[in-house]
Amino acid sequence: MLALWVLWASLGLAGGNPSARDISKGVDWLTRYGYLPPPDPFSARQQTLEGLREAVKAMQRVAGLPETGELDDATVRMMNKPRCSLPDIIMRPEGRSRRNKRYALSGSVWDKKLLTWRLENSPNTMSQDVSRTLIGTALAVWSKETQLQFRETREQPDIRVEFVTGSHGDGYPFDGQGGTLGHAFFPGVGERAGETHMDADESWSYNTEEGTDLFAVAVHEFGHSLGLYHSSSENSIMKPYYQGTVGDPSRYRLPPDDVDGIQTLYGQPDSGHRPPVTPTRRALPPRGPSPGPRLPFPDRCSTNFDAIANIRGEAFFFKNRYFWRVQSSRQLVSLNPAHLNRFWLGLPPDLPKLDAVYERTNDSKIVFISGTSYWVFKDTLVEPGYPRPLADFGLNTDGVDAAFVWKHNGKTYFFRKNLFWRFDEKRGQMDSGYPKDSSLWQGVPPNIDDIISWENGDTYFFKGTQYWKFQGGNVEADPGYPRSTALNWMYCPLEGPAVPTDAPEGRDQRGCSCTCTDGRNSASEIGILGAAWLAFASHLLRFLF
């Protein structure tokens, strides 16, 4: 909440310091009416000051106010006026019923039936002709079930498809091989409406279990480009996780749930003659290329993590040069890790590991610590002048084992072996009377790997493959701990006979809400995860890290 206050106050909210209730009310208003999207597992991005400003500008534009991006008196008064209960930008999915439906208002559907597309480039694993054929075939899948038609063009298209790497200018940097596979922008809102981006670092193929099936991912992404959200239906192509190849592209048809969803938006096919889709340039070989083996990365189910951090309400688990993310909804973003240097730009490429990471309370910037050095990041970019020595904090040590911000006082705590320090970020000074013995935190062993304080005020200590929970402001671990980090945070299979437990900290009983990520796993893992629950619907615009 403190990080959100910093962002909110930076927008210039009239009337001085807003209360926690005022902050929550304002964000709820922007979210309710479609200007500020809720957390979307499809992109897993988080809100920044710029994202909030863009949301306010959009609201001001619709309301006929000057687009300042600031919460001035006129904007606040407009927010407090009685109004229609429908959103201005999108319509969220209705409550669950027998089938999870996906609806969108006029701002989230195309207002025409003939859409043009253009492929800007191709991945390095296949030719431009094969890539174009797969893209055209993936679009034709949606055309078969609706009144929509798609034509390739060399002019400005409605749907532009591009393979890009890392940070590519839209606020959603790709993370290298594994992890996030692609993202798409919903129709009708902003200049990027309908755009589809694929991670060029993936080993793209089709109709084979080797590599990542471009056709399957493209069909999924185009569902978003046409206005569909995620589905929890077992066979839906719009399920959040990548499920592997779908076989021969020429024989693929949409599952019933996806047919129902797209026909809700665009109607059933005409009974009479329909103009054909522009033919693709060549017939596809039976199978795609066999990419080389994936680069090895740590096993999330057996490792102990180097650093763990709460960054804007999400838990980040770091190991070597990789990381996993657990969203504020307690859902794992991807079963495979993302690469550290593909996401945060400015860390040394040869950095072997991180020791601690935390988000500062005074400016919401992110601090990375490794050895006796530290870096400060604004969102995903390093600030000038780093690295700097850890001695800046007044720490006369050869490094730290853990660092976290305690929600109950806003202070930063550093741990090293059997000692801990308390640092005041606002004053930029270490509090007097420290270091103290870490045994003051009762019930955990010394030499902790890392610590996070969750949004509800609970604190978690991690060591090895286990963790301890401190409820609220307690400094004594809860009964029943330690528990398994792999089982309760990393969605790993049970080992041995199942033992009933309380609802795990890292997930709920519904499974993952991750999307557009590489989630191929063994049958035992899929059995543990269960069916992915219906993801929150959101536009990808203005949803920055």
C-alpha positions in Angstrom: 0.0 0.0 0.0 2.9 2.4 0.7 4.3 1.9 -2.8 0.8 2.6 -4.2 0.6 5.8 -2.1 3.8 7.0 -3.6 2.5 6.5 -7.1 -0.9 8.0 -6.3 0.5 11.0 -4.5 2.8 11.7 -7.5 -0.2 12.2 -9.6 -1.0 15.4 -7.7 -4.2 14.3 -5.8 -5.8 17.5 -4.5 -6.3 18.0 -0.8 -2.9 16.9 0.5 -2.1 13.4 1.8 -4.8 10.9 0.8 -5.9 8.3 3.3 -5.6 4.6 2.6 -9.3 4.5 1.9 -9.1 7.4 -0.6 -6.2 5.6 -2.4 -8.2 2.4 -2.6 -11.3 4.2 -3.8 -9.5 6.0 -6.6 -7.8 2.9 -7.9 -11.1 1.0 -7.7 -12.9 3.7 -9.7 -10.3 3.6 -12.5 -10.4 -0.2 -12.5 -14.2 -0.5 -12.3 -14.7 1.6 -15.4 -11.9 0.1 -17.5 -9.2 2.7 -17.3 -6.9 0.8 -15.0 -6.8 -3.0 -15.7 -6.6 -5.4 -12.8 -3.6 -7.8 -12.7 -3.7 -9.9 -15.9 -1.8 -13.3 -15.8 -1.5 -13.1 -19.5 1.1 -10.3 -19.3 1.8 -10.3 -15.6 2.8 -6.7 -15.7 2.5 -4.2 -12.9 1.4 -0.6 -12.6 3.9 2.2 -12.8 3.5 6.0 -12.3 3.3 6.4 -16.1 0.7 3.7 -16.3 -1.5 5.5 -13.7 -1.0 8.8 -15.5 -2.1 7.3 -18.8 -5.2 5.8 -17.1 -6.1 9.3 -15.7 -5.6 10.9 -19.1 -7.9 8.4 -20.7 -10.6 9.1 -18.1 -10.1 12.9 -18.7 -10.4 12.4 -22.5 -13.7 10.6 -22.2 -15.0 13.1 -19.6 -14.0 16.1 -21.8 -11.5 17.4 -19.3 -7.9 18.7 -20.1 -5.7 15.6 -20.4 -3.2 16.5 -17.7 -2.7 13.0 -16.2 -3.1 14.6 -12.8 -5.9 14.1 -10.3 -6.8 17.8 -10.0 -10.0 19.0 -8.4 -12.1 18.8 -11.6 -11.0 15.2 -12.2 -11.8 14.2 -8.6 -15.2 15.9 -8.8 -16.0 14.1 -12.0 -15.1 10.8 -10.4 -17.6 11.5 -7.6 -20.5 12.3 -9.9 -23.3 9.8 -10.3 -23.0 7.8 -13.6 -23.9 4.7 -15.6 -22.6 1.6 -14.0 -21.2 0.2 -17.3 -17.4 0.5 -18.0 -16.2 3.1 -20.4 -13.5 0.9 -22.0 -14.2 -2.8 -21.6 -16.7 -5.1 -20.1 -15.3 -7.7 -17.7 -16.4 -11.3 -17.8 -19.7 -12.0 -16.0 -19.8 -14.1 -13.0 -19.0 -17.8 -13.4 -21.7 -20.1 -14.7 -21.6 -23.5 -16.2 -19.3 -22.2 -18.9 -16.9 -19.3 -18.4 -18.0 -16.7 -21.0 -16.0 -13.9 -22.4 -17.8 -10.7 -23.4 -16.6 -7.4 -24.6 -18.3 -4.0 -25.4 -17.9 -2.0 -28.5 -14.5 -0.6 -27.3 -13.1 -4.2 -27.3 -14.4 -5.6 -30.6 -13.7 -4.8 -34.2 -16.5 -2.8 -35.8 -15.9 -4.5 -39.2 -15.8 -8.1 -40.5 -12.9 -7.8 -42.9 -9.6 -7.4 -41.1 -6.1 -7.1 -42.7 -2.9 -8.5 -41.3 0.8 -8.2 -41.9 3.8 -10.3 -40.7 6.8 -8.0 -40.1 9.5 -10.6 -39.7 10.0 -14.3 -39.0 11.8 -16.2 -36.3 15.3 -17.6 -37.0 14.1 -21.2 -36.8 11.8 -21.0 -40.0 11.5 -19.1 -43.2 9.3 -16.1 -43.9 7.1 -18.1 -46.2 6.5 -20.8 -43.6 5.9 -18.2 -40.9 3.4 -16.4 -43.1 1.6 -19.6 -43.9 1.3 -20.5 -40.2 0.0 -17.0 -39.3 -2.5 -17.0 -42.1 -3.7 -20.5 -41.1 -4.0 -19.4 -37.4 -6.2 -16.5 -38.4 -8.3 -18.7 -40.7 -9.1 -20.9 -37.7 -11.2 -18.0 -36.3 -12.6 -17.1 -39.7 -14.1 -20.6 -40.1 -16.4 -20.1 -37.1 -17.5 -16.5 -37.6 -18.4 -13.9 -40.2 -14.8 -12.5 -39.9 -12.5 -12.6 -42.9 -8.7 -11.9 -42.9 -6.6 -10.7 -45.8 -2.8 -10.2 -45.9 -1.7 -6.7 -46.9 1.4 -4.6 -47.5 -0.4 -1.5 -46.3 -1.1 -0.4 -42.7 -2.8 -3.6 -41.2 -5.4 -4.1 -38.5 -3.4 -6.9 -37.0 0.4 -6.5 -37.1 2.5 -9.6 -36.1 6.1 -9.2 -35.1 8.9 -11.3 -33.5 10.8 -9.2 -31.0 13.3 -9.7 -28.1 13.7 -8.2 -24.7 12.5 -4.7 -24.2 10.9 -3.6 -27.5 9.1 -0.3 -26.7 5.7 -1.3 -25.5 6.4 -1.8 -21.8 6.3 -5.6 -21.8 9.9 -6.8 -22.2 10.3 -10.5 -23.2 12.3 -12.7 -21.0 14.3 -15.0 -23.3 13.8 -18.7 -23.9 11.0 -20.1 -21.7 8.7 -18.1 -19.6 6.5 -15.6 -21.5 5.9 -16.6 -25.2 3.9 -13.6 -26.5 1.4 -10.9 -25.8 -1.4 -9.2 -27.8 -3.4 -6.0 -27.6 -7.2 -6.0 -27.6 -9.1 -4.4 -30.4 -10.4 -0.8 -30.4 -8.3 0.9 -27.8 -5.1 2.8 -28.5 -2.7 2.8 -31.5 -1.5 -0.7 -30.7 -5.0 -2.3 -30.9 -4.7 -5.7 -32.4 -0.9 -5.9 -32.3 0.6 -9.3 -31.6 4.2 -9.8 -30.4 6.1 -13.1 -30.1 9.3 -13.7 -28.2 11.9 -14.2 -31.0 14.2 -16.0 -28.5 11.9 -19.0 -28.4 12.7 -22.1 -30.4 9.6 -21.9 -32.7 8.3 -24.9 -34.6 4.9 -26.6 -35.2 3.3 -30.0 -35.2 6.1 -31.4 -33.0 6.8 -31.6 -29.3 10.2 -30.2 -29.9 10.4 -26.4 -29.5 7.3 -24.2 -29.1 4.4 -24.5 -31.5 4.1 -21.2 -33.3 0.7 -22.1 -34.7 -0.8 -22.9 -31.3 0.5 -19.7 -29.7 -0.6 -17.6 -32.7 -4.2 -19.0 -32.4 -4.2 -18.1 -28.7 -2.8 -14.6 -29.3 -5.2 -13.9 -32.1 -8.1 -14.8 -29.7 -6.9 -11.8 -27.6 -6.5 -9.6 -30.7 -10.1 -10.3 -31.5 -11.4 -9.5 -28.0 -11.4 -12.8 -26.1 -10.1 -13.3 -22.6 -8.8 -16.5 -21.0 -10.9 -19.5 -20.4 -10.8 -22.3 -17.8 -12.5 -24.8 -20.1 -10.4 -27.9 -20.3 -9.8 -28.0 -24.0 -9.9 -24.3 -24.8 -7.1 -22.8 -26.9 -7.6 -19.7 -24.7 -6.5 -21.5 -21.5 -3.8 -19.5 -19.8 -0.9 -22.1 -20.1 0.8 -23.2 -23.2 -0.3 -26.8 -23.6 2.1 -28.0 -26.3 1.5 -28.7 -30.0 -2.1 -28.9 -31.4 -1.0 -31.1 -34.3 -1.5 -30.5 -38.0 -2.4 -26.8 -38.5 -4.5 -27.6 -41.6 -6.8 -29.9 -39.6 -7.2 -27.9 -36.4 -10.7 -26.5 -35.4 -11.5 -24.4 -32.4 -12.9 -26.3 -29.4 -16.6 -25.6 -28.6 -15.9 -23.1 -25.7 -13.8 -20.9 -28.0 -16.4 -21.2 -30.8 -19.1 -20.0 -28.4 -16.9 -17.1 -27.2 -16.0 -15.8 -30.6 -19.5 -16.2 -32.0 -20.8 -14.2 -29.1 -18.6 -11.3 -30.3 -18.9 -11.7 -34.1 -21.8 -14.0 -34.9 -22.1 -17.3 -36.7 -20.8 -17.8 -40.3 -23.2 -16.7 -43.1 -25.2 -19.5 -44.6 -24.6 -18.3 -48.1 -21.4 -17.8 -50.1 -18.4 -16.4 -48.2 -15.4 -14.8 -50.0 -12.3 -17.0 -49.4 -9.4 -16.0 -47.2 -6.4 -14.9 -49.2 -4.5 -18.1 -49.9 -1.2 -18.7 -48.2 1.9 -18.8 -50.3 2.9 -22.4 -49.9 2.0 -25.8 -48.4 3.5 -26.5 -45.0 5.9 -29.4 -44.5 4.3 -32.1 -42.3 6.4 -30.9 -39.3 8.3 -27.9 -38.3 12.1 -27.7 -37.7 13.7 -29.5 -34.8 15.2 -26.7 -32.7 18.3 -27.3 -30.6 18.0 -28.2 -27.0 16.9 -25.6 -24.5 19.4 -24.0 -22.3 19.5 -25.6 -18.9 17.9 -23.7 -16.0 17.4 -24.5 -12.3 14.6 -26.8 -11.2 12.2 -24.8 -9.2 11.0 -27.9 -7.3 14.4 -28.9 -5.8 16.4 -25.6 -5.5 16.9 -23.3 -2.6 16.6 -19.7 -3.8 19.3 -17.0 -3.7 16.9 -14.1 -3.2 13.2 -13.6 -2.7 11.4 -10.2 -3.0 8.0 -8.6 -2.8 8.0 -6.1 -5.7 4.7 -4.2 -6.0 2.6 -7.0 -4.6 4.3 -9.9 -6.4 6.8 -12.4 -5.0 10.0 -12.9 -7.1 12.1 -16.0 -6.6 15.7 -15.6 -7.9 18.1 -18.4 -8.6 21.4 -17.9 -10.4 20.5 -15.7 -13.4 16.8 -16.7 -13.5 13.6 -15.8 -11.6 10.0 -17.0 -11.1 7.0 -14.7 -10.3 4.0 -15.3 -8.0 1.3 -12.7 -8.6 -0.6 -10.8 -5.9 -3.5 -13.3 -6.5 -1.0 -16.0 -5.3 -0.7 -17.5 -8.8 2.6 -18.6 -10.4 3.2 -16.7 -13.6 5.1 -19.4 -15.4 6.3 -22.9 -14.5 9.6 -22.1 -16.3 11.8 -19.2 -15.2 12.6 -15.9 -16.9 16.1 -14.7 -17.5 17.3 -12.0 -15.2 19.1 -9.9 -17.8 16.3 -10.0 -20.3 13.9 -8.4 -17.9 16.0 -6.0 -15.8 18.3 -4.0 -18.1 21.5 -2.9 -16.5 22.7 -5.7 -14.3 26.1 -7.1 -15.3 25.7 -10.0 -17.8 28.2 -12.1 -15.9 26.5 -11.6 -12.5 26.4 -15.1 -11.1 23.6 -14.5 -8.6 21.7 -12.0 -6.4 21.8 -12.1 -2.6 18.8 -9.9 -1.9 16.2 -7.7 -3.7 13.6 -5.3 -2.2 11.4 -2.4 -3.2 12.2 0.9 -1.4 9.4 2.6 0.4 10.3 6.2 -0.3 10.3 6.1 -4.1 9.2 2.6 -5.1 12.5 1.9 -6.8 14.0 -1.6 -6.7 17.3 -2.4 -5.0 19.4 -5.4 -6.2 22.2 -6.6 -3.9 25.0 -8.9 -4.9 28.2 -9.3 -2.8 29.4 -5.9 -1.6 27.6 -4.0 -4.4 24.1 -2.8 -5.1 22.0 -1.4 -8.0 18.9 0.8 -8.0 16.3 0.3 -10.7 13.4 2.5 -11.8 10.9 -0.2 -13.1 13.1 -2.4 -15.3 16.0 0.1 -16.0 19.0 0.7 -13.9 19.6 4.2 -12.6 22.8 6.0 -13.6 25.8 5.7 -11.3 25.5 2.1 -10.3 26.8 -0.2 -8.9 27.7 1.4 -5.6 29.2 -0.1 -2.5 27.0 -1.7 0.1 28.8 0.4 2.7 26.4 3.3 1.6 23.9 1.8 4.0 26.2 1.8 6.9 26.7 -2.0 6.7 30.2 -3.0 7.6 29.8 -6.6 6.2 30.9 -8.6 3.3 27.4 -8.9 2.0 23.8 -9.6 3.1 21.8 -12.8 3.3 18.4 -11.2 3.2 16.7 -7.8 2.9 13.0 -6.9 3.2 10.7 -4.0 4.0 8.4 -4.8 7.0 4.9 -3.7 6.3 4.3 -2.7 9.9 6.8 0.1 10.1 8.0 0.7 6.6 11.6 0.1 7.7 14.2 -2.0 5.7 15.8 -4.9 7.4 19.2 -6.4 6.4 20.2 -9.9 7.7 23.7 -11.3 7.8 24.4 -14.6 9.5 23.1 -14.2 13.1 22.7 -10.4 13.0 20.2 -7.9 11.5 20.0 -4.2 11.0 17.1 -1.7 10.6 17.5 1.0 7.9 15.3 4.1 7.5 15.0 4.8 3.8 13.4 8.3 4.3 16.3 9.5 6.4 18.9 7.4 4.5 20.4 6.2 7.8 20.7 3.1 9.9 18.6 3.2 13.1 20.5 3.4 16.3 20.9 0.3 18.5 21.7 -2.1 15.6 22.8 -4.7 14.7 20.8 -7.0 16.9 20.7 -10.8 17.2 18.5 -12.5 14.6 17.2 -14.8 17.3 14.8 -12.0 18.3 12.7 -13.4 15.3 11.7 -16.6 17.2 11.3 -20.0 15.6 13.6 -19.8 12.6 17.2 -20.9 12.1 20.1 -18.5 11.5 21.6 -17.8 8.1 18.2 -17.2 6.4 18.2 -17.2 2.6 15.7 -14.3 2.3 12.6 -12.7 3.7 9.5 -11.1 2.3 6.6 -9.2 3.9 3.3 -9.9 2.1 0.6 -7.3 1.3 -1.6 -8.5 4.2 1.2 -7.9 6.7 2.3 -11.5 7.1 6.1 -12.1 6.8 7.8 -15.2 5.4 11.3 -16.4 6.2 12.9 -18.8 3.7 15.9 -21.1 4.2 16.8 -24.1 2.0 13.7 -25.6 0.6 11.5 -24.5 3.6 9.8 -21.4 4.8 8.3 -20.0 8.1 5.3 -17.7 8.4 5.0 -14.8 10.9 1.4 -13.7 11.0 0.7 -9.9 11.2 3.3 -8.1 13.3 4.3 -11.1 15.3 8.0 -11.8 15.8 7.4 -15.5 16.6 6.8 -18.0 13.8 3.3 -19.6 13.5 2.8 -23.1 14.7 3.0 -25.8 12.0 6.1 -24.4 10.3 8.4 -24.9 8.4 6.6 -25.9 5.3 7.7 -26.8 1.7 8.5 -23.8 -0.6 8.3 -26.1 -3.6 4.8 -27.4 -2.8 3.2 -24.2 -1.5 4.8 -21.5 -3.8 6.2 -23.3 -6.8 3.3 -25.6 -7.8 5.5 -28.7 -7.5 4.1 -32.3 -7.3 3.6 -33.9 -4.0 6.2 -36.4 -2.8 4.9 -39.4 -1.1 1.3 -39.7 0.3 -0.8 -36.6 0.1 -1.2 -34.9 3.5 -4.1 -32.5 4.1 -2.9 -29.0 4.8 -4.3 -25.5 5.1 -4.6 -23.4 1.9 -1.1 -22.9 0.7 0.5 -19.5 0.8 1.6 -19.6 -2.8 -1.6 -20.7 -4.5 -5.3 -21.4 -3.9 -7.3 -24.5 -4.7 -8.1 -23.3 -8.3 -4.6 -23.7 -9.7 -2.5 -21.3 -11.9 -3.7 -18.2 -13.6 -0.7 -17.8 -15.8 -0.8 -17.2 -19.5 1.0 -17.2 -22.7 3.9 -18.9 -21.0 5.7 -22.1 -21.6 4.2 -24.5 -19.1 4.8 -28.0 -20.5 5.2 -30.4 -17.6 5.0 -34.0 -16.6 1.6 -35.6 -16.1 2.1 -35.6 -12.4 2.7 -31.8 -12.3 -0.4 -31.1 -14.4 -2.4 -33.2 -12.0 -1.3 -31.1 -9.1 -2.0 -27.9 -10.9 -5.5 -28.8 -11.9 -7.4 -26.7 -14.4 -6.4 -23.1 -14.8 -9.0 -20.8 -13.3 -10.6 -18.0 -15.3 -8.0 -15.1 -15.6 -8.9 -11.6 -14.9 -9.8 -9.7 -18.1 -7.7 -6.7 -18.9 -6.4 -4.6 -21.7 -2.6 -4.8 -22.1 -2.4 -1.1 -22.8 -1.0 1.0 -20.0 -0.2 -2.2 -18.0 3.5 -1.6 -17.5 6.0 -3.3 -15.1 
